[in-house]
Amino acid sequence: MHAVVRTYSGSGAKDLFGLLEKRKADVEAAMRSVQGLVSYTLVRTGDGGLSVTVCKDKAGTEASMRVAKEWIQKNAAALGSNPPAVAEGPVFMQIT
């Protein structure tokens, strides 16, 4: 498995996460289109939020980043949020 964490902060990040919460059904539909999706989580932070995506392989997490970027460009471009900081790598343990 492979995971990617995208951290959104700074200009527009709080507004972005407000919109993501209001449009949960749309976001879920977009992310469920990702081949190999294992889990997707959105977390609010003090200055914005983060997303955690786990997929069966790196191709899945790369697809999830494309889907997220396209969704934001289509639905939240006017918010002017900064691009996320991205951390990614292979999963070696997952507890559910």
C-alpha positions in Angstrom: 0.0 0.0 0.0 1.0 3.6 -0.5 -0.1 6.8 1.4 -0.1 10.5 0.7 -0.8 13.3 3.2 -1.6 16.7 1.8 -1.5 19.6 4.3 -3.3 22.8 3.4 -2.5 25.9 5.4 -2.2 29.7 4.9 -4.4 31.8 2.6 -7.8 30.2 1.9 -7.1 26.9 3.6 -9.9 27.3 6.3 -12.4 28.4 3.6 -11.3 25.4 1.5 -12.0 23.0 4.3 -15.3 24.7 5.0 -16.3 24.1 1.4 -15.0 20.5 1.5 -17.3 19.8 4.5 -20.3 21.4 2.8 -19.7 19.4 -0.4 -18.8 16.0 1.3 -20.9 14.0 -1.0 -19.2 15.5 -4.1 -15.8 15.0 -2.6 -16.6 11.4 -1.7 -17.9 10.6 -5.2 -14.7 12.1 -6.8 -12.4 10.2 -4.5 -14.2 6.9 -4.9 -13.4 7.1 -8.6 -9.7 6.5 -7.7 -8.6 2.9 -8.7 -7.2 1.1 -5.6 -8.5 3.5 -3.0 -8.3 2.0 0.5 -9.2 5.0 2.6 -9.6 8.8 2.4 -9.8 11.0 5.4 -10.1 14.8 5.8 -9.0 16.4 9.1 -9.4 20.0 10.2 -6.4 21.7 11.7 -6.0 25.1 13.4 -5.0 26.8 10.1 -6.7 24.7 7.5 -6.6 20.9 7.2 -5.1 17.8 5.8 -6.1 14.8 3.8 -4.8 11.3 4.2 -5.2 8.9 1.3 -4.2 5.3 1.3 -4.3 3.3 -1.9 -3.2 -0.2 -3.0 -0.2 1.3 -4.8 1.6 4.5 -5.7 -0.4 4.8 -9.0 -3.5 5.1 -6.8 -2.1 7.9 -4.7 -0.9 9.7 -7.8 -4.4 9.5 -9.2 -5.9 10.7 -6.0 -3.7 13.8 -6.1 -4.9 14.5 -9.7 -8.5 14.1 -8.7 -8.1 16.4 -5.6 -6.3 19.0 -7.7 -9.0 18.9 -10.4 -11.8 19.1 -7.8 -10.2 22.1 -6.2 -9.6 23.9 -9.5 -13.2 23.3 -10.6 -15.0 24.0 -7.3 -12.7 26.2 -5.1 -10.3 28.1 -7.3 -11.9 31.4 -6.2 -10.8 30.7 -2.6 -7.2 31.3 -3.6 -5.8 28.6 -1.3 -2.2 27.7 -1.3 -1.1 24.4 -2.9 -0.7 21.7 -0.2 2.5 20.5 1.3 2.7 16.8 0.2 4.3 13.9 2.1 4.0 10.4 0.6 5.5 6.9 1.0 4.9 3.2 1.3 2.7 1.9 4.1 4.4 -0.6 6.3 1.7 -0.8 9.0 -2.0 -0.1 9.2 -4.2 -0.8 12.2 -7.9 -0.7 11.8 
